[in-house]
Amino acid sequence: MITFPNCKINLGLDVVSKRADGYHNLETIFYPLPLTDVLEITVEDDAAAPDYTFEMYNASFNCNSEENLVVKAYKILAAEYKLPKVKISLFKHIPTGAGLGGGSSDAAFALKMLNEIAHLSLTDEQLEEYATRLGADCAFFIKNRPAFAQGIGNILSPIECSLNGYHIVVVKPELHISTKEAYSLVRPSQPMVSLQDIAPRPVNMWRSSMKNDFEVSAFAIHHEMQQIKEKLYSLGAFYASMSGSGSAFYGIFEKEVSKELLKEIFPCNFIWQCNL
């Protein structure tokens, strides 16, 4: 079985308060994009084979496979259900360390695939519970629909928000922002206007009211990141923002942007664009 885990962007991100457990309460809108990885899970017929094997391709990093969220997704289900022996292959295309949720999406899609392969008949709500144990934004990818997220990103509510007909450009610089960096200059506070009220407005009105609180820290530490946002606006974006805690940026345009122009303006960066 082959599937294509997609990424997400954050439409706005407000850091609302700090929690007693050291985490922060957030408010954001998760919006799915068709930038995808490729995940294949096949049943292994060899009785002597291990419970699972895992291979990852085209990754920009090296890590112990046991730490990969796809493997953790397998283990979290195997601890409670009888799963067949499987061979798992993951081809990465979604940039890592980007704020696009690629790893979380891979894990959520793995849960859904294993649910089908092993005939577990788990509901979306049950899968969301397992996904939440893997990562704060992982549960979003179970239903994979625009959602207003609260808490640490795990409390999801449906929201009417559509970017159909718009063109999206994603730019990922060769920078990584640590969690410590992301929160370094953030001062939690209740937003003046909720994203639930901003999202229904025309996209060309978002610039004056929709913000990502993590940009304060990112721009102070990495000045070139602010330039990426400014360049997206100079190209005619209705709205541009960093996604999550970065370091990817996206611009929402009325129509496609010249590929040659994007390469000229954003050299040595990951660039992806798509009509929605």
DRENSEKE-750831 format. One record per residue (C-alpha): x, y, z; residue in three letters; residue number from 1. Coordinates in steps of 0.1 Angstrom, whole numbers. Last residue first. Example, Ala and Ser with C-alpha at 12.3 -4.5 7.8 and 13.67 -1.06 7.14 Angstrom:
BEGIN
(rec (137; -11; 71); 'SER'; 2)
(rec (123; -45; 78); 'ALA'; 1)
//
This chain:
BEGIN
(rec (-52; 251; -49); 'LEU'; 276)
(rec (-26; 261; -75); 'ASN'; 275)
(rec (9; 250; -65); 'CYS'; 274)
(rec (44; 262; -57); 'GLN'; 273)
(rec (75; 248; -42); 'TRP'; 272)
(rec (109; 264; -35); 'ILE'; 271)
(rec (138; 250; -14); 'PHE'; 270)
(rec (164; 277; -11); 'ASN'; 269)
(rec (198; 281; -28); 'CYS'; 268)
(rec (186; 312; -48); 'PRO'; 267)
(rec (154; 329; -37); 'PHE'; 266)
(rec (150; 359; -60); 'ILE'; 265)
(rec (165; 343; -91); 'GLU'; 264)
(rec (148; 309; -85); 'LYS'; 263)
(rec (115; 326; -79); 'LEU'; 262)
(rec (119; 347; -111); 'LEU'; 261)
(rec (126; 316; -132); 'GLU'; 260)
(rec (96; 298; -117); 'LYS'; 259)
(rec (74; 328; -127); 'SER'; 258)
(rec (46; 332; -101); 'VAL'; 257)
(rec (12; 315; -106); 'GLU'; 256)
(rec (-19; 335; -98); 'LYS'; 255)
(rec (-38; 354; -71); 'GLU'; 254)
(rec (-10; 347; -46); 'PHE'; 253)
(rec (-7; 333; -11); 'ILE'; 252)
(rec (29; 334; 1); 'GLY'; 251)
(rec (46; 308; 23); 'TYR'; 250)
(rec (76; 307; 45); 'PHE'; 249)
(rec (96; 278; 59); 'ALA'; 248)
(rec (119; 281; 89); 'SER'; 247)
(rec (98; 280; 108); 'GLY'; 246)
(rec (81; 279; 142); 'SER'; 245)
(rec (47; 273; 126); 'GLY'; 244)
(rec (47; 285; 90); 'SER'; 243)
(rec (63; 319; 84); 'MET'; 242)
(rec (40; 343; 67); 'SER'; 241)
(rec (29; 360; 35); 'ALA'; 240)
(rec (-5; 374; 25); 'TYR'; 239)
(rec (-19; 389; -8); 'PHE'; 238)
(rec (15; 380; -24); 'ALA'; 237)
(rec (25; 404; -51); 'GLY'; 236)
(rec (62; 396; -57); 'LEU'; 235)
(rec (72; 424; -33); 'SER'; 234)
(rec (51; 406; -7); 'TYR'; 233)
(rec (71; 374; -12); 'LEU'; 232)
(rec (103; 395; -10); 'LYS'; 231)
(rec (93; 410; 23); 'GLU'; 230)
(rec (87; 375; 38); 'LYS'; 229)
(rec (121; 363; 25); 'ILE'; 228)
(rec (138; 395; 38); 'GLN'; 227)
(rec (124; 388; 73); 'GLN'; 226)
(rec (142; 354; 72); 'MET'; 225)
(rec (175; 371; 62); 'GLU'; 224)
(rec (176; 388; 96); 'HIS'; 223)
(rec (180; 355; 115); 'HIS'; 222)
(rec (180; 361; 152); 'ILE'; 221)
(rec (157; 391; 155); 'ALA'; 220)
(rec (136; 379; 125); 'PHE'; 219)
(rec (131; 344; 140); 'ALA'; 218)
(rec (123; 357; 175); 'SER'; 217)
(rec (95; 381; 164); 'VAL'; 216)
(rec (84; 356; 136); 'GLU'; 215)
(rec (73; 332; 163); 'PHE'; 214)
(rec (42; 353; 171); 'ASP'; 213)
(rec (27; 345; 136); 'ASN'; 212)
(rec (3; 373; 126); 'LYS'; 211)
(rec (-31; 378; 111); 'MET'; 210)
(rec (-46; 414; 113); 'SER'; 209)
(rec (-31; 438; 88); 'SER'; 208)
(rec (-19; 411; 63); 'ARG'; 207)
(rec (-52; 392; 65); 'TRP'; 206)
(rec (-72; 417; 45); 'MET'; 205)
(rec (-61; 404; 10); 'ASN'; 204)
(rec (-73; 370; 21); 'VAL'; 203)
(rec (-109; 382; 24); 'PRO'; 202)
(rec (-123; 378; 59); 'ARG'; 201)
(rec (-134; 344; 71); 'PRO'; 200)
(rec (-100; 337; 87); 'ALA'; 199)
(rec (-100; 368; 109); 'ILE'; 198)
(rec (-128; 358; 133); 'ASP'; 197)
(rec (-116; 323; 140); 'GLN'; 196)
(rec (-81; 338; 142); 'LEU'; 195)
(rec (-93; 356; 173); 'SER'; 194)
(rec (-89; 394; 176); 'VAL'; 193)
(rec (-70; 412; 203); 'MET'; 192)
(rec (-49; 380; 208); 'PRO'; 191)
(rec (-44; 368; 244); 'GLN'; 190)
(rec (-8; 371; 255); 'SER'; 189)
(rec (24; 351; 256); 'PRO'; 188)
(rec (56; 372; 252); 'ARG'; 187)
(rec (78; 356; 225); 'VAL'; 186)
(rec (114; 367; 224); 'LEU'; 185)
(rec (132; 333; 231); 'SER'; 184)
(rec (102; 311; 221); 'TYR'; 183)
(rec (115; 302; 186); 'ALA'; 182)
(rec (151; 301; 197); 'GLU'; 181)
(rec (145; 276; 224); 'LYS'; 180)
(rec (124; 254; 200); 'THR'; 179)
(rec (154; 255; 176); 'SER'; 178)
(rec (152; 273; 143); 'ILE'; 177)
(rec (170; 256; 114); 'HIS'; 176)
(rec (182; 275; 83); 'LEU'; 175)
(rec (188; 265; 47); 'GLU'; 174)
(rec (158; 286; 36); 'PRO'; 173)
(rec (124; 270; 28); 'LYS'; 172)
(rec (101; 289; 4); 'VAL'; 171)
(rec (65; 279; -2); 'VAL'; 170)
(rec (44; 295; -30); 'VAL'; 169)
(rec (7; 290; -29); 'ILE'; 168)
(rec (-18; 300; -57); 'HIS'; 167)
(rec (-54; 308; -49); 'TYR'; 166)
(rec (-85; 292; -64); 'GLY'; 165)
(rec (-94; 272; -33); 'ASN'; 164)
(rec (-79; 289; -3); 'LEU'; 163)
(rec (-108; 278; 19); 'SER'; 162)
(rec (-116; 284; 56); 'CYS'; 161)
(rec (-147; 273; 75); 'GLU'; 160)
(rec (-133; 259; 107); 'ILE'; 159)
(rec (-135; 225; 123); 'PRO'; 158)
(rec (-122; 224; 159); 'SER'; 157)
(rec (-90; 207; 170); 'LEU'; 156)
(rec (-74; 205; 204); 'ILE'; 155)
(rec (-39; 190; 198); 'ASN'; 154)
(rec (-20; 222; 188); 'GLY'; 153)
(rec (-4; 227; 223); 'ILE'; 152)
(rec (-38; 238; 235); 'GLY'; 151)
(rec (-58; 252; 205); 'GLN'; 150)
(rec (-61; 244; 169); 'ALA'; 149)
(rec (-87; 258; 144); 'PHE'; 148)
(rec (-89; 232; 116); 'ALA'; 147)
(rec (-87; 229; 79); 'PRO'; 146)
(rec (-91; 192; 70); 'ARG'; 145)
(rec (-67; 164; 72); 'ASN'; 144)
(rec (-90; 140; 92); 'LYS'; 143)
(rec (-60; 121; 106); 'ILE'; 142)
(rec (-35; 148; 97); 'PHE'; 141)
(rec (-46; 171; 125); 'PHE'; 140)
(rec (-38; 144; 151); 'ALA'; 139)
(rec (0; 148; 144); 'CYS'; 138)
(rec (1; 185; 155); 'ASP'; 137)
(rec (11; 179; 191); 'ALA'; 136)
(rec (31; 148; 184); 'GLY'; 135)
(rec (31; 110; 189); 'LEU'; 134)
(rec (7; 107; 218); 'ARG'; 133)
(rec (-17; 130; 198); 'THR'; 132)
(rec (-16; 105; 170); 'ALA'; 131)
(rec (-29; 77; 192); 'TYR'; 130)
(rec (-59; 98; 203); 'GLU'; 129)
(rec (-65; 110; 167); 'GLU'; 128)
(rec (-66; 73; 156); 'LEU'; 127)
(rec (-94; 67; 182); 'GLN'; 126)
(rec (-113; 97; 169); 'GLU'; 125)
(rec (-109; 87; 133); 'ASP'; 124)
(rec (-124; 53; 142); 'THR'; 123)
(rec (-103; 21; 146); 'LEU'; 122)
(rec (-115; -8; 125); 'SER'; 121)
(rec (-83; -28; 132); 'LEU'; 120)
(rec (-82; -45; 98); 'HIS'; 119)
(rec (-45; -49; 100); 'ALA'; 118)
(rec (-38; -32; 66); 'ILE'; 117)
(rec (-65; -6; 72); 'GLU'; 116)
(rec (-54; 5; 107); 'ASN'; 115)
(rec (-18; 2; 95); 'LEU'; 114)
(rec (-25; 27; 67); 'MET'; 113)
(rec (-42; 51; 90); 'LYS'; 112)
(rec (-15; 50; 116); 'LEU'; 111)
(rec (12; 54; 89); 'ALA'; 110)
(rec (-7; 84; 76); 'PHE'; 109)
(rec (-6; 100; 110); 'ALA'; 108)
(rec (32; 93; 114); 'ALA'; 107)
(rec (41; 107; 80); 'ASP'; 106)
(rec (20; 138; 87); 'SER'; 105)
(rec (38; 144; 120); 'SER'; 104)
(rec (71; 141; 102); 'GLY'; 103)
(rec (61; 166; 75); 'GLY'; 102)
(rec (45; 191; 99); 'GLY'; 101)
(rec (53; 222; 77); 'LEU'; 100)
(rec (72; 241; 104); 'GLY'; 99)
(rec (104; 238; 83); 'ALA'; 98)
(rec (127; 216; 103); 'GLY'; 97)
(rec (124; 190; 76); 'THR'; 96)
(rec (115; 198; 40); 'PRO'; 95)
(rec (86; 178; 25); 'ILE'; 94)
(rec (101; 155; -1); 'HIS'; 93)
(rec (110; 125; 19); 'LYS'; 92)
(rec (107; 89; 6); 'PHE'; 91)
(rec (95; 65; 33); 'LEU'; 90)
(rec (97; 27; 31); 'SER'; 89)
(rec (81; 4; 56); 'ILE'; 88)
(rec (83; -34; 54); 'LYS'; 87)
(rec (57; -51; 76); 'VAL'; 86)
(rec (52; -81; 99); 'LYS'; 85)
(rec (14; -82; 106); 'PRO'; 84)
(rec (0; -63; 136); 'LEU'; 83)
(rec (-17; -78; 166); 'LYS'; 82)
(rec (-30; -49; 186); 'TYR'; 81)
(rec (-21; -30; 218); 'GLU'; 80)
(rec (17; -25; 218); 'ALA'; 79)
(rec (17; -30; 180); 'ALA'; 78)
(rec (-3; 2; 177); 'LEU'; 77)
(rec (22; 24; 195); 'ILE'; 76)
(rec (51; 5; 179); 'LYS'; 75)
(rec (39; 12; 143); 'TYR'; 74)
(rec (34; 49; 150); 'ALA'; 73)
(rec (68; 50; 167); 'LYS'; 72)
(rec (83; 37; 135); 'VAL'; 71)
(rec (66; 64; 115); 'VAL'; 70)
(rec (77; 90; 141); 'LEU'; 69)
(rec (113; 82; 135); 'ASN'; 68)
(rec (133; 78; 167); 'GLU'; 67)
(rec (138; 40; 162); 'GLU'; 66)
(rec (152; 48; 128); 'SER'; 65)
(rec (182; 65; 145); 'ASN'; 64)
(rec (188; 97; 127); 'CYS'; 63)
(rec (205; 111; 97); 'ASN'; 62)
(rec (193; 143; 80); 'PHE'; 61)
(rec (184; 157; 46); 'SER'; 60)
(rec (163; 127; 38); 'ALA'; 59)
(rec (161; 115; 2); 'ASN'; 58)
(rec (152; 79; 13); 'TYR'; 57)
(rec (141; 63; 45); 'MET'; 56)
(rec (141; 26; 52); 'GLU'; 55)
(rec (122; 8; 80); 'PHE'; 54)
(rec (119; -29; 87); 'THR'; 53)
(rec (91; -44; 108); 'TYR'; 52)
(rec (83; -74; 130); 'ASP'; 51)
(rec (115; -90; 119); 'PRO'; 50)
(rec (115; -116; 91); 'ALA'; 49)
(rec (116; -153; 99); 'ALA'; 48)
(rec (79; -158; 89); 'ALA'; 47)
(rec (86; -143; 55); 'ASP'; 46)
(rec (53; -129; 42); 'ASP'; 45)
(rec (61; -93; 49); 'GLU'; 44)
(rec (31; -70; 45); 'VAL'; 43)
(rec (39; -38; 26); 'THR'; 42)
(rec (39; -2; 38); 'ILE'; 41)
(rec (48; 26; 14); 'GLU'; 40)
(rec (50; 63; 23); 'LEU'; 39)
(rec (57; 90; -3); 'VAL'; 38)
(rec (62; 126; 10); 'ASP'; 37)
(rec (38; 153; -1); 'THR'; 36)
(rec (32; 190; -9); 'LEU'; 35)
(rec (-6; 190; -14); 'PRO'; 34)
(rec (-12; 216; 13); 'LEU'; 33)
(rec (-34; 212; 44); 'PRO'; 32)
(rec (-44; 242; 66); 'TYR'; 31)
(rec (-38; 243; 103); 'PHE'; 30)
(rec (-52; 274; 119); 'ILE'; 29)
(rec (-35; 286; 151); 'THR'; 28)
(rec (-41; 292; 188); 'GLU'; 27)
(rec (-14; 282; 212); 'LEU'; 26)
(rec (-10; 272; 248); 'ASN'; 25)
(rec (26; 269; 258); 'HIS'; 24)
(rec (45; 240; 274); 'TYR'; 23)
(rec (63; 242; 308); 'GLY'; 22)
(rec (39; 218; 325); 'ASP'; 21)
(rec (22; 248; 343); 'ALA'; 20)
(rec (13; 263; 310); 'ARG'; 19)
(rec (25; 295; 293); 'LYS'; 18)
(rec (-2; 315; 276); 'SER'; 17)
(rec (-16; 326; 243); 'VAL'; 16)
(rec (11; 321; 217); 'VAL'; 15)
(rec (-8; 332; 186); 'ASP'; 14)
(rec (-1; 316; 152); 'LEU'; 13)
(rec (-16; 327; 119); 'GLY'; 12)
(rec (-25; 305; 90); 'LEU'; 11)
(rec (-2; 277; 98); 'ASN'; 10)
(rec (8; 255; 69); 'ILE'; 9)
(rec (3; 218; 64); 'LYS'; 8)
(rec (21; 189; 47); 'CYS'; 7)
(rec (9; 159; 28); 'ASN'; 6)
(rec (14; 122; 34); 'PRO'; 5)
(rec (12; 104; 1); 'PHE'; 4)
(rec (1; 68; 2); 'THR'; 3)
(rec (13; 34; -10); 'ILE'; 2)
(rec (0; 0; 0); 'MET'; 1)
//
